[in-house]
């Protein structure tokens, strides 16, 4: 089974120690789990006052690293920052970013804000994938100084509808089947994909409900490494394979097409 992990990180997290958070460490995790490629952004950038410093650290970490194209950089951009256009251009031209990750709860803007819509238009013009994690970590386990609630899925769906030429990845999310992404499927453009980093496949069978609602062509693999170990996500894929789902597409084919 070939796997592309669409939800991975390098760098540090302010509230706890991350292990395997260097290119070498992440590649060891990937090799252990049979993951051939990972889309990585800076975990540090989420909490830095200037998130672009995390992009610069990511670029430094990947420059000269022996990852042979296995680690694909995604930029963390805050449209609430007045200089985001310059940062975005640097990330594309210098770092070779193939996508963005947005953290509105941490960077204090809303997905409905005008600045966010401007960033989505720029992403479409640059052909960048826009990844929006619903959460970084469980809100109940947050540091007492961090107040960053989960991204509202219906708010995200409204953003997706407003930008049909932008490609979106709904990441690290639970409850997608009950959101507008599914309940208003007929009103949604075919410009979004969902990773199965969190949905259950055995008890609640959330992942299966999502595949049946959206089709396997809109589902991609994600693990959340190194915040999580990759093995539970791999087991999730093995269960889907045993039940006859197209794990070749979900595991890597859809992600490869999304990034092309």
C-alpha positions in Angstrom: 0.0 0.0 0.0 1.5 3.3 -1.1 0.8 6.3 1.3 1.1 10.0 1.0 0.7 11.8 4.3 -1.1 15.1 3.7 -0.9 16.1 7.4 2.6 16.3 8.8 4.8 18.8 10.6 8.4 19.8 11.3 9.6 22.0 14.1 8.4 22.7 17.7 5.2 23.1 19.6 5.0 25.6 22.3 3.0 23.5 24.8 4.8 20.2 24.7 7.8 18.5 23.3 7.5 16.9 19.9 9.8 14.0 19.1 10.8 13.0 15.5 10.3 16.6 14.5 13.4 17.0 12.3 13.6 15.8 8.6 15.6 12.8 9.7 13.3 11.9 12.5 10.2 12.3 10.4 11.7 10.1 7.7 12.3 7.4 10.2 8.7 7.5 11.3 7.6 7.5 7.6 9.8 4.5 6.8 8.6 2.6 9.7 5.0 3.1 8.6 5.5 2.7 4.9 4.8 6.4 4.1 6.5 7.4 0.9 5.8 11.2 1.0 4.6 13.8 3.5 3.3 17.3 3.1 5.0 19.3 5.9 4.6 22.7 7.4 6.2 24.4 10.4 4.6 23.6 13.8 6.6 26.4 15.2 4.9 28.9 12.9 1.5 28.3 14.5 2.6 30.0 17.7 5.3 32.4 16.6 4.3 36.0 16.7 5.6 36.2 13.2 4.6 33.0 11.6 6.8 33.5 8.6 9.8 32.9 10.8 8.6 29.3 10.9 8.5 29.1 7.1 12.1 30.3 7.1 13.0 27.6 9.6 11.2 25.0 7.5 13.2 26.0 4.4 16.4 25.8 6.3 15.6 22.4 7.6 14.7 21.1 4.2 17.6 22.7 2.4 20.3 20.0 1.9 18.3 17.4 3.8 18.5 13.9 2.3 14.8 13.5 1.8 14.9 13.2 -2.0 11.6 15.0 -2.6 9.7 13.0 0.1 9.0 16.1 2.2 6.8 18.6 0.4 6.8 22.1 2.0 3.5 23.9 2.9 3.6 27.5 4.0 1.9 28.9 7.1 0.4 32.3 6.1 -1.6 34.6 8.3 -3.7 37.0 6.1 -4.2 39.2 9.2 -0.6 40.2 8.8 -0.1 43.2 6.6 2.9 41.7 4.8 1.4 38.4 3.9 1.7 38.9 0.1 5.5 39.3 0.4 5.7 36.2 2.7 3.6 34.1 0.3 5.7 35.1 -2.7 8.9 34.1 -0.8 7.4 30.8 0.2 6.5 29.9 -3.4 9.6 31.3 -5.1 12.3 30.5 -2.5 11.0 27.6 -0.4 9.0 25.9 -3.3 5.8 25.7 -1.3 3.1 23.6 -2.9 0.3 24.7 -0.5 -0.8 26.7 2.5 -2.0 25.9 5.9 -4.3 28.2 7.8 -4.8 28.6 11.5 -7.5 31.3 12.0 -8.0 30.5 15.7 -4.4 31.0 16.5 -3.8 34.0 14.2 -6.9 35.8 15.2 -8.9 36.2 12.0 -12.1 34.6 10.7 -12.4 32.6 7.5 -15.1 35.1 6.5 -12.8 38.1 6.8 -11.9 40.0 3.6 -8.2 39.4 4.1 -8.8 35.6 4.1 -10.8 35.8 0.8 -7.9 37.8 -0.7 -5.5 35.0 0.3 -7.7 32.4 -1.2 -7.7 34.2 -4.5 -4.0 34.5 -4.4 -3.7 30.7 -3.7 -5.9 30.0 -6.7 -3.7 32.1 -9.0 -0.6 30.4 -7.7 -2.2 26.9 -7.9 -1.6 26.2 -4.3 -3.6 23.7 -2.2 -5.1 25.3 0.9 -5.1 23.0 3.9 -7.3 24.0 6.9 -6.9 21.8 10.0 -10.0 21.8 12.2 -7.7 21.5 15.2 -4.0 21.1 16.0 -4.7 19.3 19.3 -7.7 18.5 21.5 -9.1 21.7 22.9 -9.6 19.9 26.3 -5.8 19.3 26.5 -4.7 22.8 25.5 -2.2 24.8 27.4 -4.0 27.1 29.9 -2.7 30.2 28.1 -3.9 29.0 24.6 -7.5 29.7 23.6 -7.9 28.3 20.1 -11.2 26.5 19.5 -11.8 24.2 16.6 -12.5 25.7 13.2 -16.2 25.7 12.4 -16.8 23.3 9.6 -19.8 25.2 8.2 -17.7 28.4 8.2 -15.0 26.5 6.2 -17.6 25.1 3.8 -18.8 28.7 3.1 -15.2 29.7 2.3 -14.9 26.7 -0.1 -18.1 27.6 -1.8 -16.9 31.2 -2.3 -13.7 30.1 -4.1 -14.5 27.3 -6.6 -11.2 27.8 -8.3 -9.2 27.2 -5.1 -8.3 23.6 -4.1 -9.0 23.0 -0.4 -8.0 20.2 2.0 -10.1 19.8 5.2 -7.6 18.3 7.6 -7.6 16.7 11.0 -11.4 17.0 11.2 -14.2 15.1 12.9 -17.9 15.7 12.2 -17.5 16.4 8.4 -20.4 14.0 7.7 -22.8 16.2 9.7 -21.5 19.5 8.2 -22.5 21.5 5.1 -19.7 19.6 3.2 -22.1 16.6 3.2 -25.6 17.9 4.1 -25.3 20.6 1.4 -23.3 18.5 -1.0 -25.3 19.6 -4.0 -24.4 23.3 -3.3 -20.7 22.6 -3.0 -18.2 22.8 -5.9 -15.9 19.8 -6.4 -12.9 21.7 -5.1 -12.3 20.1 -1.7 -10.8 16.9 -0.3 -10.9 15.5 3.3 -8.2 13.6 5.1 -9.1 10.7 7.4 -6.6 11.5 10.2 -9.3 11.5 12.9 -12.5 9.7 11.7 -13.0 6.2 13.2 -13.4 3.2 10.9 -14.4 0.5 13.4 -16.8 1.7 16.1 -18.5 4.9 14.9 -17.4 4.2 11.3 -17.1 7.9 10.6 -14.5 7.4 7.9 -16.8 5.0 6.0 -19.7 7.3 6.2 -17.6 10.1 4.8 -16.3 7.9 1.9 -19.9 6.8 1.1 -21.1 10.4 1.2 -18.4 12.1 -0.8 -16.9 9.3 -2.8 -13.5 7.7 -2.4 -12.0 10.2 -4.9 -12.4 13.0 -2.4 -10.7 11.3 0.5 -6.9 11.4 1.3 -4.6 9.8 3.9 -3.3 11.9 6.8 -1.7 11.0 10.1 -0.7 14.2 12.0 2.9 13.2 12.5 4.8 13.9 14.7 1.9 15.2 16.9 0.7 11.6 16.5 2.4 8.3 15.7 1.5 7.1 12.2 0.6 3.5 13.0 -3.1 4.2 13.9 -3.6 5.9 10.6 -2.0 3.0 8.8 -4.3 0.5 10.6 -7.3 2.7 9.5 -6.2 2.1 5.9 -5.8 -1.6 6.4 -9.3 -1.8 7.8 -10.6 0.1 4.7 -8.7 -2.3 2.5 -10.2 -5.3 4.2 -13.6 -3.8 3.6 -13.0 -3.4 -0.2 -12.4 0.3 -0.4 -10.0 1.8 -3.0 -7.0 2.3 -0.7 -4.7 3.0 -3.7 -6.7 6.2 -4.4 -7.2 7.1 -0.8 -3.7 6.3 0.2 -1.8 8.2 -2.5 -3.6 8.5 -5.8 -6.0 11.3 -4.8 -3.2 13.3 -3.0 -0.9 13.0 -6.0 -3.7 14.3 -8.3 -4.5 17.1 -5.9 -1.0 18.3 -5.9 -0.5 18.1 -9.7 
